[in-house]
Amino acid sequence: MRYIQVEPAGPLQGSVQIPGSKNSSLALLAAACLADDVVTLEGIPLIDDVKVIAQISRDIGMSLVRKPTGEVVIDPRFIHSATIDPGKAASYRASYYFAGALLAKFGRVTVGFPGGDDFSSRPIDQHVKAFQALGATVIFHEDHYVVESRQLKGADIYFDTVTSGATINGMLAAVRAQGRTNLYNAAVDPEVVDTATFLNALGAKIYGAGTDRIRIEGVPYLNGGCHMVIPDRLIAGAFLMAAGITGGRVTVGEVIPEHLGACLAKLEECGMELEVDETSITAYGRGSIKATRVRTSMYPGFATDLQQPMTALLTQAKGKSIITERVYPNRFNHVPQLRRMGADIEVRQESAFIRGGRPLFGAWVHATDVRAGTSLVLAALAADGVTRITGVEHLERGYDDVIGSFAALGARLTLCEAEDERVHAVFVR
């Protein structure tokens, strides 16, 4: 059993370069299937989810090669299958993008149900709604579903709720559909805009990405091309919070500050000092953290993926803080683990009530998803004693090198292997 050992190291100091966005990369790699020539993507992080996509690519006949310089070169010209192995699809959430990306070319796509983070079921009903509006049928089986259409035709699609995944999937399916498609109540996330920018560079005709109405004029083919993925705003936000929880100074470089607007506003509300430049942000954890209230929402609101690290930060804020989770109300699997470390947190319905300012202590804890793992790392940095975090595979799904990134700031993290799992078993309650 592998685990990350975190030892006290005092305030973090230094700078870290933010990698390409995980969520954007997963969409872009699937979107490359739509092209009719070679595509080069820069900034794709070397994470486990991307490794799974590389395996899927080999299965369907798409060449995906990472050069020594870091660029990922994709050749979709010889794709011979639109059947995605259910086991591989179930190992990460964004496997559903292959349905939208392959449907126009093959007319029939078989995909396993999405997996990934284990904090809440992630329904695909809005994805299905988009496919059906474009003229496809969707048939569900025990471990996979089949999307089929002889000819996709443009349509007006009204999403019942704002969803980044379904918005992107709707774009993917509509790019090579016949006629015009309008997506209403579309998500405005930077990852949506990044995907549209990439597809337009290949010859797609997508208008309005970044607004709640996106118009797509279908095209018969797409060219090859190059694209640089946007930086990961969620990793950047977590490192800024690390400065606050340790009382340090952390600079995140190669970022787009506008993508972090709600996060930065909340950190300043908590008493942190920020210096924002064109492509970097420096956070100072001077003084005490102030209690506050946080409500998650879709972009441009406070991101649900930053809720868990924010919970860790607020354990150090004297007073009572409240975090209300409006996107995934059950996303509180990290709370019992923080309690193991001495945090005083009570969850009622969709809100966590945090009585902060109490000392944290090292303990055995378990990460159930990427952001929960980030939360536990941050808490461990502020804890007295050694913390050991299991569920390392979840952190590896989102971080290229979580150990090295934090170590560059002065943190003391070590990847360890337990000799006897029976002794170190962690029971998630």
C-alpha positions as CSV (number, residue, x, y, z in Angstrom):
1,M,0.0,0.0,0.0
2,R,1.4,3.4,-1.0
3,Y,1.0,6.5,1.0
4,I,2.2,10.1,1.2
5,Q,4.0,11.0,4.4
6,V,3.8,14.7,5.3
7,E,6.1,16.1,8.0
8,P,5.9,19.7,9.5
9,A,8.1,22.1,7.6
10,G,6.9,25.5,8.5
11,P,5.7,28.3,6.1
12,L,6.0,27.4,2.5
13,Q,8.1,29.8,0.4
14,G,8.9,30.0,-3.3
15,S,7.2,29.7,-6.7
16,V,5.7,26.9,-8.7
17,Q,4.8,26.8,-12.4
18,I,1.2,25.7,-12.9
19,P,0.7,22.8,-15.4
20,G,-1.9,22.6,-18.1
21,S,-5.5,22.2,-17.0
22,K,-6.5,18.6,-16.3
23,N,-10.2,19.2,-17.1
24,S,-9.4,21.0,-20.3
25,S,-6.8,18.4,-21.4
26,L,-9.3,15.5,-21.1
27,A,-11.7,17.3,-23.4
28,L,-9.0,18.4,-25.9
29,L,-7.5,14.9,-26.2
30,A,-10.9,13.4,-27.1
31,A,-11.7,16.4,-29.3
32,A,-8.7,15.5,-31.4
33,C,-10.6,12.5,-32.7
34,L,-12.7,14.9,-34.8
35,A,-9.7,16.1,-36.8
36,D,-8.7,14.7,-40.2
37,D,-5.0,15.4,-39.8
38,V,-2.3,15.5,-37.2
39,V,-2.8,17.6,-34.1
40,T,-0.2,18.8,-31.6
41,L,-1.2,19.8,-28.1
42,E,1.2,21.6,-25.7
43,G,0.9,21.7,-22.0
44,I,-0.9,18.4,-21.5
45,P,0.0,17.2,-17.9
46,L,1.5,13.8,-17.4
47,I,-1.2,12.5,-15.1
48,D,-2.9,9.1,-14.8
49,D,-6.1,10.2,-16.5
50,V,-4.1,11.1,-19.6
51,K,-2.3,7.8,-19.5
52,V,-5.7,6.1,-19.6
53,I,-6.6,8.1,-22.7
54,A,-3.3,7.0,-24.3
55,Q,-4.4,3.4,-23.7
56,I,-7.8,4.1,-25.2
57,S,-6.2,5.8,-28.2
58,R,-4.1,2.7,-28.9
59,D,-7.3,0.5,-28.7
60,I,-9.1,2.5,-31.3
61,G,-6.2,3.1,-33.7
62,M,-5.3,6.7,-32.8
63,S,-1.6,7.5,-32.4
64,L,-0.8,9.5,-29.4
65,V,2.9,10.2,-28.7
66,R,4.5,12.5,-26.1
67,K,7.7,14.1,-27.4
68,P,10.7,14.6,-25.1
69,T,10.0,18.3,-25.2
70,G,6.5,17.7,-23.8
71,E,4.2,18.2,-26.8
72,V,1.6,15.5,-27.4
73,V,1.2,14.6,-31.1
74,I,-2.0,12.9,-32.1
75,D,-2.8,11.3,-35.4
76,P,-6.5,10.4,-35.7
77,R,-6.4,9.5,-39.4
78,F,-6.4,5.8,-38.8
79,I,-9.0,5.4,-36.1
80,H,-10.7,2.0,-36.9
81,S,-13.0,1.6,-33.9
82,A,-15.5,3.6,-31.8
83,T,-15.8,1.1,-29.0
84,I,-14.2,2.3,-25.8
85,D,-13.3,-0.4,-23.3
86,P,-15.8,-0.2,-20.4
87,G,-13.0,-0.9,-17.8
88,K,-10.9,2.0,-19.1
89,A,-13.8,4.3,-19.5
90,A,-14.8,3.6,-15.9
91,S,-11.4,4.6,-14.6
92,Y,-11.9,8.3,-15.2
93,R,-14.8,10.7,-15.4
94,A,-14.4,12.4,-18.8
95,S,-14.6,9.2,-20.9
96,Y,-18.0,10.4,-22.1
97,Y,-16.2,13.0,-24.4
98,F,-15.4,10.1,-26.8
99,A,-19.1,9.7,-27.5
100,G,-19.4,13.2,-28.8
101,A,-16.1,13.2,-30.6
102,L,-16.5,9.9,-32.5
103,L,-20.3,9.9,-33.2
104,A,-20.2,12.0,-36.4
105,K,-17.3,10.0,-37.9
106,F,-18.6,6.5,-37.1
107,G,-22.3,6.8,-36.5
108,R,-22.2,4.4,-33.6
109,V,-20.1,4.7,-30.4
110,T,-19.9,2.3,-27.4
111,V,-18.6,3.8,-24.2
112,G,-18.4,2.5,-20.6
113,F,-20.0,4.6,-17.9
114,P,-17.8,7.3,-16.5
115,G,-15.8,6.8,-13.3
116,G,-13.2,8.8,-11.5
117,D,-13.9,10.8,-8.3
118,D,-15.8,8.8,-5.7
119,F,-17.8,11.6,-3.9
120,S,-21.0,11.7,-5.8
121,S,-22.7,10.1,-8.8
122,R,-22.3,12.3,-11.9
123,P,-25.3,11.8,-14.1
124,I,-25.0,12.1,-17.9
125,D,-28.6,12.9,-18.5
126,Q,-27.8,16.3,-20.1
127,H,-25.2,14.6,-22.4
128,V,-27.9,12.2,-23.5
129,K,-30.4,15.1,-24.0
130,A,-27.9,16.8,-26.4
131,F,-27.2,13.6,-28.4
132,Q,-30.9,12.9,-28.7
133,A,-31.7,16.5,-29.8
134,L,-29.1,16.0,-32.6
135,G,-30.9,12.9,-33.8
136,A,-29.0,10.1,-32.0
137,T,-30.5,7.2,-30.0
138,V,-28.9,6.2,-26.7
139,I,-29.2,2.6,-25.4
140,F,-28.1,1.7,-21.9
141,H,-26.6,-1.6,-21.0
142,E,-25.2,-2.9,-17.7
143,D,-21.7,-1.6,-18.0
144,H,-21.8,0.6,-21.1
145,Y,-24.1,2.7,-23.3
146,V,-24.4,2.9,-27.1
147,V,-24.9,6.2,-29.0
148,E,-26.0,5.8,-32.6
149,S,-27.0,8.1,-35.5
150,R,-26.9,7.8,-39.3
151,Q,-26.7,11.6,-39.6
152,L,-26.5,14.2,-36.9
153,K,-28.5,17.3,-37.6
154,G,-28.2,20.7,-35.9
155,A,-30.8,21.5,-33.3
156,D,-31.7,23.9,-30.5
157,I,-30.6,22.3,-27.2
158,Y,-31.8,23.7,-23.9
159,F,-29.8,22.4,-20.9
160,D,-31.9,21.9,-17.8
161,T,-28.9,22.8,-15.6
162,V,-25.5,24.5,-16.3
163,T,-23.0,21.7,-16.9
164,S,-19.5,22.1,-18.3
165,G,-19.2,18.4,-19.4
166,A,-22.5,18.4,-21.3
167,T,-21.8,21.7,-22.9
168,I,-18.4,20.4,-24.2
169,N,-19.9,17.2,-25.4
170,G,-22.7,19.0,-27.2
171,M,-20.1,21.1,-29.0
172,L,-18.1,18.0,-30.0
173,A,-21.2,16.3,-31.4
174,A,-22.5,19.4,-33.2
175,V,-19.2,20.4,-34.9
176,R,-19.6,17.9,-37.7
177,A,-23.4,17.8,-37.6
178,Q,-25.4,19.0,-40.6
179,G,-26.7,22.6,-40.1
180,R,-26.8,24.9,-37.1
181,T,-26.9,24.0,-33.5
182,N,-27.6,26.4,-30.6
183,L,-26.7,25.5,-27.0
184,Y,-28.8,27.4,-24.5
185,N,-28.0,27.7,-20.8
186,A,-24.4,26.7,-21.7
187,A,-21.6,26.6,-19.2
188,V,-19.1,29.5,-19.5
189,D,-16.1,27.8,-17.9
190,P,-12.6,28.5,-19.3
191,E,-12.4,24.8,-20.2
192,V,-15.4,25.2,-22.5
193,V,-13.8,28.2,-24.2
194,D,-10.5,26.4,-24.5
195,T,-12.1,23.5,-26.3
196,A,-14.0,25.8,-28.6
197,T,-10.7,27.7,-29.4
198,F,-9.0,24.5,-30.2
199,L,-11.8,23.3,-32.5
200,N,-12.0,26.6,-34.3
201,A,-8.3,26.5,-34.9
202,L,-8.9,23.2,-36.8
203,G,-11.7,24.8,-38.9
204,A,-14.8,24.4,-36.8
205,K,-17.3,27.3,-36.6
206,I,-18.2,27.8,-33.0
207,Y,-19.5,31.2,-31.8
208,G,-20.3,32.5,-28.4
209,A,-18.2,30.2,-26.2
210,G,-17.9,31.8,-22.8
211,T,-21.5,33.0,-23.0
212,D,-24.7,31.1,-22.1
213,R,-25.6,30.7,-25.7
214,I,-23.2,28.9,-28.1
215,R,-23.8,28.6,-31.8
216,I,-22.2,25.9,-33.9
217,E,-22.3,25.8,-37.7
218,G,-21.6,22.2,-38.8
219,V,-18.6,21.6,-41.0
220,P,-17.8,18.4,-43.1
221,Y,-14.2,18.0,-42.0
222,L,-11.5,19.5,-39.7
223,N,-7.9,20.2,-40.4
224,G,-4.9,19.4,-38.2
225,G,-3.2,22.1,-36.1
226,C,-1.5,23.1,-32.8
227,H,-2.9,24.3,-29.5
228,M,-1.7,25.2,-26.1
229,V,-3.9,24.1,-23.2
230,I,-4.9,26.7,-20.6
231,P,-3.2,26.5,-17.1
232,D,-5.0,24.6,-14.3
233,R,-6.8,27.2,-12.3
234,L,-7.8,24.6,-9.7
235,I,-4.2,23.6,-8.9
236,A,-3.2,27.3,-8.8
237,G,-5.9,28.0,-6.3
238,A,-4.8,25.1,-4.1
239,F,-1.2,26.4,-4.0
240,L,-2.4,29.9,-3.1
241,M,-4.4,28.3,-0.2
242,A,-1.2,26.5,0.9
243,A,0.4,29.9,1.5
244,G,-2.5,30.8,3.8
245,I,-2.6,27.6,5.8
246,T,1.2,27.7,6.5
247,G,1.6,31.4,6.9
248,G,4.0,31.5,3.9
249,R,4.5,33.2,0.6
250,V,3.8,31.3,-2.6
251,T,3.9,32.5,-6.2
252,V,2.0,30.6,-8.9
253,G,3.3,31.3,-12.4
254,E,2.0,30.7,-15.9
255,V,-1.6,31.3,-14.8
256,I,-4.5,33.4,-16.1
257,P,-5.6,35.4,-13.1
258,E,-9.1,36.1,-14.6
259,H,-9.9,32.4,-14.3
260,L,-9.4,32.7,-10.5
261,G,-11.6,35.7,-9.8
262,A,-14.0,34.2,-7.3
263,C,-11.2,32.3,-5.5
264,L,-9.0,35.4,-5.2
265,A,-11.8,37.5,-3.8
266,K,-12.6,34.8,-1.2
267,L,-8.9,34.5,-0.1
268,E,-8.7,38.3,0.4
269,E,-11.9,38.1,2.4
270,C,-10.1,35.5,4.6
271,G,-7.3,38.1,5.3
272,M,-4.7,36.9,2.8
273,E,-2.6,39.4,0.8
274,L,-2.4,38.9,-3.0
275,E,-0.2,40.4,-5.7
276,V,-1.7,39.8,-9.1
277,D,0.4,40.3,-12.2
278,E,-0.3,39.5,-15.9
279,T,0.6,35.8,-15.7
280,S,1.4,35.2,-12.0
281,I,-0.1,35.6,-8.5
282,T,1.7,35.8,-5.2
283,A,-0.2,34.9,-2.0
284,Y,1.0,36.0,1.5
285,G,-0.2,34.2,4.5
286,R,0.6,37.0,6.9
287,G,-1.5,37.3,10.0
288,S,-4.4,35.1,11.0
289,I,-7.0,33.6,8.7
290,K,-10.5,35.0,9.1
291,A,-13.7,33.0,9.2
292,T,-16.0,33.4,6.2
293,R,-18.9,31.8,4.3
294,V,-18.5,30.1,0.9
295,R,-21.1,29.0,-1.5
296,T,-19.9,26.9,-4.5
297,S,-21.5,27.5,-7.9
298,M,-20.7,27.1,-11.6
299,Y,-18.1,29.4,-13.1
300,P,-17.6,32.3,-12.6
301,G,-18.6,31.5,-9.0
302,F,-16.5,29.7,-6.4
303,A,-15.5,26.4,-7.9
304,T,-16.7,23.2,-6.3
305,D,-13.2,21.7,-7.0
306,L,-11.7,24.3,-4.6
307,Q,-14.3,23.7,-1.9
308,Q,-12.2,20.8,-0.3
309,P,-8.9,22.6,0.0
310,M,-10.8,25.7,1.2
311,T,-12.3,23.6,4.0
312,A,-8.7,22.8,5.1
313,L,-7.7,26.4,5.0
314,L,-10.8,27.4,7.1
315,T,-9.9,25.0,9.9
316,Q,-7.2,27.6,10.7
317,A,-9.6,30.5,10.8
318,K,-10.7,31.5,14.3
319,G,-14.4,31.6,14.5
320,K,-17.2,29.8,12.6
321,S,-17.1,29.4,8.9
322,I,-19.8,27.8,6.7
323,I,-19.2,26.2,3.3
324,T,-22.3,25.4,1.3
325,E,-21.9,23.0,-1.6
326,R,-24.4,23.8,-4.3
327,V,-22.9,21.9,-7.2
328,Y,-22.3,18.4,-5.6
329,P,-24.1,18.5,-2.2
330,N,-22.5,15.2,-1.1
331,R,-19.0,16.3,-1.7
332,F,-17.9,16.1,1.9
333,N,-15.9,12.8,2.1
334,H,-12.9,14.7,3.2
335,V,-14.6,15.9,6.4
336,P,-14.3,12.7,8.4
337,Q,-10.6,12.6,7.4
338,L,-10.0,16.1,8.6
339,R,-11.8,15.2,11.9
340,R,-9.2,12.5,12.4
341,M,-6.7,15.3,12.5
342,G,-8.6,17.2,15.1
343,A,-10.8,19.5,12.9
344,D,-14.1,20.5,14.4
345,I,-16.5,20.2,11.4
346,E,-20.2,19.3,11.3
347,V,-22.0,18.5,8.0
348,R,-25.7,19.2,7.8
349,Q,-27.4,18.6,4.5
350,E,-25.3,20.6,1.9
351,S,-23.3,22.7,4.3
352,A,-20.2,22.2,6.4
353,F,-20.0,24.2,9.7
354,I,-16.3,24.7,10.6
355,R,-15.2,25.8,14.1
356,G,-11.7,26.9,13.2
357,G,-8.6,27.9,15.1
358,R,-8.1,24.5,16.7
359,P,-4.8,22.7,16.3
360,L,-4.5,19.9,13.8
361,F,-2.5,16.7,14.5
362,G,-0.9,14.2,12.3
363,A,-2.9,11.0,11.6
364,W,-3.6,8.3,9.0
365,V,-6.1,9.6,6.6
366,H,-7.5,8.5,3.2
367,A,-8.1,10.5,0.0
368,T,-11.3,9.6,-1.9
369,D,-10.8,11.9,-4.8
370,V,-8.3,14.4,-6.3
371,R,-9.5,17.5,-4.4
372,A,-10.0,15.6,-1.2
373,G,-6.4,14.5,-1.4
374,T,-5.3,18.2,-1.9
375,S,-7.3,19.1,1.1
376,L,-5.5,16.5,3.3
377,V,-2.1,17.6,2.0
378,L,-2.9,21.2,3.0
379,A,-4.2,20.2,6.4
380,A,-1.1,18.0,6.9
381,L,1.2,21.0,6.2
382,A,-0.4,22.8,9.2
383,A,-0.6,19.8,11.5
384,D,1.6,19.0,14.5
385,G,3.3,15.6,13.8
386,V,3.4,13.3,10.9
387,T,0.4,12.7,8.6
388,R,0.1,9.7,6.3
389,I,-2.3,9.9,3.3
390,T,-3.5,6.8,1.5
391,G,-5.5,6.9,-1.7
392,V,-2.4,8.2,-3.6
393,E,-3.8,7.1,-6.9
394,H,-6.4,9.9,-6.7
395,L,-3.8,12.6,-6.3
396,E,-1.9,11.1,-9.3
397,R,-5.0,11.5,-11.4
398,G,-4.8,15.2,-11.1
399,Y,-1.1,16.1,-10.3
400,D,1.8,15.5,-12.6
401,D,4.2,15.5,-9.6
402,V,2.5,16.4,-6.3
403,I,5.6,15.5,-4.3
404,G,8.0,17.6,-6.3
405,S,5.6,20.5,-6.6
406,F,5.1,20.9,-2.9
407,A,8.8,20.0,-2.1
408,A,9.8,23.0,-4.4
409,L,8.1,25.2,-1.8
410,G,9.8,23.7,1.1
411,A,7.2,21.1,2.1
412,R,8.4,17.7,3.4
413,L,6.4,15.1,1.4
414,T,7.6,11.5,0.8
415,L,6.0,8.7,-1.2
416,C,6.2,5.6,0.9
417,E,5.3,1.9,0.7
418,A,3.7,0.2,3.7
419,E,5.2,-3.3,4.3
420,D,2.1,-4.6,6.1
421,E,-1.3,-3.4,4.9
422,R,-3.0,-5.0,7.8
423,V,-1.2,-2.8,10.3
424,H,-1.7,0.5,8.3
425,A,-5.3,-0.2,7.0
426,V,-7.4,3.0,6.9
427,F,-11.2,2.6,7.3
428,V,-13.2,5.3,5.6
429,R,-16.2,6.2,7.6
